[in-house]
Amino acid sequence: MSARKPVVVIAGASKGIGLAVASILLKQLDATVVALSRTISPELRDLASDDLLTIQCDVSNEAELTNAIKHGRDKFKYIDGLVLSAGALEPLCRIGDDTPLSSWKDHFEVNFFSLVTAVRATLPALRNSELGGRIVFVSSGAAVKGTAGWGPYNASKAAMNSLCRTLAEEEPDVTSIALRPGTVDTAMQQAIRDLGGKHMTQSDHQKFIRLHTDKILLRPEIPGHVIAALVLRAPKALSGQFVNWDDECCEDFRSEK
């Protein structure tokens, strides 16, 4: 067995779930991280170490993202895992309203096409990883729902899951998993509470407000432990699947400390 540290690329690493995964990999699981983010948060800067390469990168820009991943591989020589955590919620809109189609396209540039770019850029290294190449797509329950006012988000997460399933069929040497992280206390939840009332049904909007008021939202570290463990040692039996962070198949990964 190789004694070297695994190298994991994280897209969307400056806050929320991505930041939690980066911290867990670095501090608890002895991994090396290439952290990609449009902005570099103070919290991400605080993780600075020889095992962290932080690159400011717009994931919707194909050249920027491809070059950032190449830079990470050039520095650390390997890529063994990929966590696709970057994502956007907006525009919140109804399908039949006057939201420009260009806004839907911009959303898909972040939530879907950036995934294709990242996968293409990492696949050569993942295929050849002696540690076993793995990809974790940070998905959502929206992938299998039709929440009113979330048209772009629902569709992009469904497309993400489809990409994961197809990748599992096409790349048997790479383990690809889409994971629903639960309802997590992130900036996206704040946006739902602040902006959702104009587009969502009243009952749906109030449900999200109550989750916050009643302190039911998960801390990012809770699904973060599962994602970090999966990207290092998920079994091939999970490849192509859409799993919840608290499913029985993830029980062993929740126990990471």
Order of alpha helices (4+ residues) and beta strands (2+ residues): beta-alpha-beta-alpha-beta-alpha-beta-alpha-alpha-beta-alpha-beta-alpha-alpha-alpha-beta-alpha
